[in-house]
Amino acid sequence: MKPIHVLMLSLAAAAAWAQTAAPKPAPSAEPDPSTVIATFDDGKQLTYGEMKLLVASMPPQNQKAAMQDRKAFAKQFALLRKLTQMAVENGLDQQSPTKEAIELQRMQLLAGAQVNYAMDHLVKVAPEEVEKKYQATKDRYQQVQVKAIYISFSTGAAPAGGKKVLTEAAARIKAEKLLKEIRGGADFVKVVKLHSEDQSSAAKDGDFGNIRRSDKLPDAVRDAIFALKQGEVSEPVRQPNGYYLFRAEKLGVQPFEQVRDELFNEVKQERFRQWMDATQAGVKVTIAGETPAAAFPATK
């Protein structure tokens, strides 16, 4: 006999096979949840609503196939039901290791359901908590609209017959020369068009995007950008393959409305961790060879 979880997967497998073996029926309206899909030999009926709930517990990749061939699903489910009834009649649900496996799986399913229930019903986040979080972490949402010039260099041998590649020292000298010209009044965008080797930003007059302090950027880039005042150009910023000159176009803070959902989820996760820590702290168990306090150390 196949293990129960294998049989459940075979429900979807049968439906998937039937999909490829027979012509696909024309799409029809979804049945009413009370519509009877099948009647089993003991008189028990399976409704469309019940079938949907059963299918929802299957792996996502199998759900569509099962719903599209309800006949194949019902036949496989009938077999699963029959084998389960036979196992209970034979007392197999009370024999090891099946008994322990059933209990462990029951506990895992119920624990997962309780965690979901806690997230949906027990962990509450008030709107003012989200606003408070925004005010307390506002520096994370500082942003700078940036333009950039990129001068590349190579530490290896120059390609034969190809474009001339600058050494690191030469790239640094060029970046400093361009910076001097810009600070002397040269038009930044014109310098971008003539010299920047970052094609994606050069095509947009040097636009490098809106940079937020919490964005994943090299520290040197972040520090240089957020040290600028509006209109200022940074000193050359070295990166592994080139130097950047950054100009701060506009300084600001990302509005609360744009980050509200992100912050709500953050606060909710914090509250959930607190709930889980409190739940864990309430577990009383003594592990052989350990003191009760050491059994479940507090999480950080």
Contacts in CASP RR format, 6 or more apart in sequence:
PFRMAT RR
TARGET T0000
AUTHOR 0000-0000-0000
METHOD contacts of the structure
MODEL  1
MKPIHVLMLSLAAAAAWAQTAAPKPAPSAEPDPSTVIATFDDGKQLTYGE
MKLLVASMPPQNQKAAMQDRKAFAKQFALLRKLTQMAVENGLDQQSPTKE
AIELQRMQLLAGAQVNYAMDHLVKVAPEEVEKKYQATKDRYQQVQVKAIY
ISFSTGAAPAGGKKVLTEAAARIKAEKLLKEIRGGADFVKVVKLHSEDQS
SAAKDGDFGNIRRSDKLPDAVRDAIFALKQGEVSEPVRQPNGYYLFRAEK
LGVQPFEQVRDELFNEVKQERFRQWMDATQAGVKVTIAGETPAAAFPATK
1 83 0 8 1.000
2 10 0 8 1.000
4 80 0 8 1.000
4 84 0 8 1.000
7 76 0 8 1.000
7 79 0 8 1.000
7 80 0 8 1.000
7 83 0 8 1.000
8 58 0 8 1.000
8 80 0 8 1.000
9 58 0 8 1.000
9 59 0 8 1.000
9 62 0 8 1.000
10 76 0 8 1.000
11 58 0 8 1.000
11 62 0 8 1.000
11 66 0 8 1.000
11 72 0 8 1.000
11 73 0 8 1.000
11 76 0 8 1.000
11 77 0 8 1.000
11 80 0 8 1.000
12 58 0 8 1.000
12 59 0 8 1.000
12 62 0 8 1.000
12 63 0 8 1.000
12 65 0 8 1.000
12 66 0 8 1.000
12 73 0 8 1.000
13 62 0 8 1.000
14 69 0 8 1.000
14 72 0 8 1.000
14 73 0 8 1.000
14 75 0 8 1.000
14 76 0 8 1.000
15 62 0 8 1.000
15 65 0 8 1.000
15 66 0 8 1.000
15 67 0 8 1.000
15 68 0 8 1.000
15 69 0 8 1.000
15 72 0 8 1.000
15 73 0 8 1.000
16 62 0 8 1.000
16 65 0 8 1.000
17 72 0 8 1.000
18 69 0 8 1.000
18 71 0 8 1.000
18 72 0 8 1.000
19 65 0 8 1.000
19 68 0 8 1.000
19 69 0 8 1.000
24 68 0 8 1.000
30 48 0 8 1.000
31 48 0 8 1.000
32 48 0 8 1.000
33 47 0 8 1.000
33 48 0 8 1.000
33 49 0 8 1.000
33 52 0 8 1.000
34 47 0 8 1.000
34 48 0 8 1.000
34 49 0 8 1.000
35 47 0 8 1.000
35 48 0 8 1.000
35 49 0 8 1.000
36 45 0 8 1.000
36 46 0 8 1.000
36 47 0 8 1.000
36 48 0 8 1.000
37 46 0 8 1.000
37 47 0 8 1.000
37 48 0 8 1.000
37 51 0 8 1.000
37 70 0 8 1.000
37 74 0 8 1.000
38 45 0 8 1.000
38 46 0 8 1.000
38 74 0 8 1.000
38 77 0 8 1.000
38 78 0 8 1.000
39 45 0 8 1.000
39 46 0 8 1.000
40 46 0 8 1.000
40 78 0 8 1.000
40 81 0 8 1.000
41 78 0 8 1.000
41 82 0 8 1.000
42 85 0 8 1.000
44 81 0 8 1.000
46 74 0 8 1.000
46 77 0 8 1.000
48 70 0 8 1.000
51 67 0 8 1.000
51 70 0 8 1.000
51 73 0 8 1.000
51 74 0 8 1.000
51 77 0 8 1.000
52 67 0 8 1.000
54 77 0 8 1.000
55 63 0 8 1.000
55 66 0 8 1.000
55 67 0 8 1.000
55 73 0 8 1.000
56 63 0 8 1.000
58 66 0 8 1.000
66 72 0 8 1.000
66 73 0 8 1.000
67 73 0 8 1.000
87 93 0 8 1.000
87 98 0 8 1.000
92 98 0 8 1.000
93 99 0 8 1.000
93 102 0 8 1.000
118 272 0 8 1.000
118 275 0 8 1.000
118 276 0 8 1.000
119 268 0 8 1.000
119 272 0 8 1.000
122 275 0 8 1.000
123 268 0 8 1.000
123 271 0 8 1.000
123 272 0 8 1.000
123 275 0 8 1.000
124 271 0 8 1.000
125 264 0 8 1.000
125 267 0 8 1.000
125 268 0 8 1.000
125 271 0 8 1.000
129 267 0 8 1.000
130 260 0 8 1.000
130 263 0 8 1.000
130 264 0 8 1.000
130 267 0 8 1.000
131 256 0 8 1.000
133 263 0 8 1.000
133 266 0 8 1.000
133 267 0 8 1.000
134 141 0 8 1.000
134 256 0 8 1.000
134 259 0 8 1.000
134 260 0 8 1.000
134 263 0 8 1.000
137 263 0 8 1.000
138 253 0 8 1.000
139 213 0 8 1.000
140 212 0 8 1.000
140 213 0 8 1.000
140 214 0 8 1.000
141 212 0 8 1.000
141 213 0 8 1.000
141 214 0 8 1.000
141 253 0 8 1.000
141 254 0 8 1.000
141 259 0 8 1.000
142 212 0 8 1.000
142 213 0 8 1.000
142 226 0 8 1.000
142 251 0 8 1.000
142 252 0 8 1.000
142 253 0 8 1.000
142 254 0 8 1.000
143 210 0 8 1.000
143 211 0 8 1.000
143 212 0 8 1.000
143 213 0 8 1.000
143 251 0 8 1.000
143 252 0 8 1.000
143 253 0 8 1.000
143 254 0 8 1.000
144 210 0 8 1.000
144 211 0 8 1.000
144 225 0 8 1.000
144 226 0 8 1.000
144 228 0 8 1.000
144 248 0 8 1.000
144 249 0 8 1.000
144 250 0 8 1.000
144 251 0 8 1.000
144 252 0 8 1.000
145 207 0 8 1.000
145 209 0 8 1.000
145 210 0 8 1.000
145 211 0 8 1.000
145 248 0 8 1.000
145 249 0 8 1.000
145 250 0 8 1.000
145 251 0 8 1.000
146 207 0 8 1.000
146 208 0 8 1.000
146 209 0 8 1.000
146 210 0 8 1.000
146 211 0 8 1.000
146 225 0 8 1.000
146 246 0 8 1.000
146 247 0 8 1.000
146 248 0 8 1.000
146 249 0 8 1.000
147 188 0 8 1.000
147 189 0 8 1.000
147 192 0 8 1.000
147 201 0 8 1.000
147 205 0 8 1.000
147 206 0 8 1.000
147 207 0 8 1.000
147 208 0 8 1.000
147 246 0 8 1.000
147 247 0 8 1.000
147 249 0 8 1.000
148 192 0 8 1.000
148 196 0 8 1.000
148 198 0 8 1.000
148 201 0 8 1.000
148 206 0 8 1.000
148 208 0 8 1.000
148 244 0 8 1.000
148 245 0 8 1.000
148 246 0 8 1.000
148 247 0 8 1.000
149 175 0 8 1.000
149 178 0 8 1.000
149 188 0 8 1.000
149 191 0 8 1.000
149 192 0 8 1.000
149 195 0 8 1.000
149 196 0 8 1.000
149 198 0 8 1.000
149 206 0 8 1.000
149 244 0 8 1.000
149 245 0 8 1.000
150 196 0 8 1.000
150 197 0 8 1.000
150 198 0 8 1.000
150 201 0 8 1.000
150 202 0 8 1.000
150 242 0 8 1.000
150 243 0 8 1.000
150 244 0 8 1.000
151 166 0 8 1.000
151 171 0 8 1.000
151 174 0 8 1.000
151 175 0 8 1.000
151 178 0 8 1.000
151 195 0 8 1.000
151 196 0 8 1.000
151 197 0 8 1.000
151 236 0 8 1.000
151 242 0 8 1.000
151 243 0 8 1.000
151 244 0 8 1.000
151 245 0 8 1.000
152 165 0 8 1.000
152 166 0 8 1.000
152 171 0 8 1.000
152 197 0 8 1.000
152 241 0 8 1.000
152 242 0 8 1.000
153 165 0 8 1.000
153 166 0 8 1.000
153 167 0 8 1.000
153 168 0 8 1.000
153 170 0 8 1.000
153 171 0 8 1.000
153 172 0 8 1.000
153 241 0 8 1.000
153 242 0 8 1.000
153 243 0 8 1.000
154 165 0 8 1.000
154 166 0 8 1.000
154 167 0 8 1.000
154 241 0 8 1.000
155 167 0 8 1.000
155 168 0 8 1.000
158 164 0 8 1.000
158 165 0 8 1.000
159 165 0 8 1.000
166 174 0 8 1.000
168 242 0 8 1.000
171 242 0 8 1.000
171 243 0 8 1.000
172 236 0 8 1.000
172 238 0 8 1.000
172 243 0 8 1.000
174 195 0 8 1.000
175 236 0 8 1.000
175 243 0 8 1.000
175 245 0 8 1.000
176 236 0 8 1.000
178 186 0 8 1.000
178 191 0 8 1.000
178 195 0 8 1.000
178 245 0 8 1.000
179 233 0 8 1.000
179 235 0 8 1.000
179 236 0 8 1.000
179 245 0 8 1.000
181 191 0 8 1.000
182 188 0 8 1.000
182 191 0 8 1.000
182 233 0 8 1.000
182 245 0 8 1.000
182 247 0 8 1.000
183 233 0 8 1.000
188 233 0 8 1.000
188 247 0 8 1.000
189 205 0 8 1.000
189 206 0 8 1.000
192 201 0 8 1.000
192 202 0 8 1.000
192 205 0 8 1.000
192 206 0 8 1.000
193 202 0 8 1.000
193 205 0 8 1.000
196 202 0 8 1.000
196 206 0 8 1.000
198 206 0 8 1.000
201 207 0 8 1.000
201 208 0 8 1.000
208 246 0 8 1.000
211 217 0 8 1.000
211 222 0 8 1.000
211 225 0 8 1.000
212 254 0 8 1.000
213 222 0 8 1.000
213 226 0 8 1.000
215 222 0 8 1.000
217 225 0 8 1.000
218 239 0 8 1.000
220 237 0 8 1.000
220 238 0 8 1.000
220 239 0 8 1.000
221 237 0 8 1.000
221 239 0 8 1.000
221 244 0 8 1.000
221 246 0 8 1.000
224 234 0 8 1.000
224 235 0 8 1.000
224 237 0 8 1.000
224 244 0 8 1.000
224 246 0 8 1.000
225 234 0 8 1.000
225 246 0 8 1.000
225 248 0 8 1.000
227 234 0 8 1.000
228 234 0 8 1.000
228 246 0 8 1.000
228 247 0 8 1.000
228 248 0 8 1.000
229 248 0 8 1.000
229 251 0 8 1.000
230 248 0 8 1.000
230 249 0 8 1.000
230 250 0 8 1.000
230 251 0 8 1.000
231 247 0 8 1.000
231 248 0 8 1.000
231 249 0 8 1.000
232 247 0 8 1.000
232 248 0 8 1.000
233 245 0 8 1.000
233 246 0 8 1.000
233 247 0 8 1.000
234 244 0 8 1.000
234 245 0 8 1.000
234 246 0 8 1.000
234 247 0 8 1.000
236 243 0 8 1.000
236 244 0 8 1.000
236 245 0 8 1.000
237 243 0 8 1.000
237 244 0 8 1.000
237 245 0 8 1.000
237 246 0 8 1.000
273 299 0 8 1.000
276 299 0 8 1.000
277 298 0 8 1.000
277 299 0 8 1.000
280 296 0 8 1.000
280 298 0 8 1.000
280 299 0 8 1.000
281 296 0 8 1.000
281 298 0 8 1.000
283 295 0 8 1.000
283 296 0 8 1.000
284 292 0 8 1.000
285 292 0 8 1.000
285 295 0 8 1.000
285 296 0 8 1.000
286 292 0 8 1.000
286 295 0 8 1.000
287 294 0 8 1.000
287 295 0 8 1.000
END
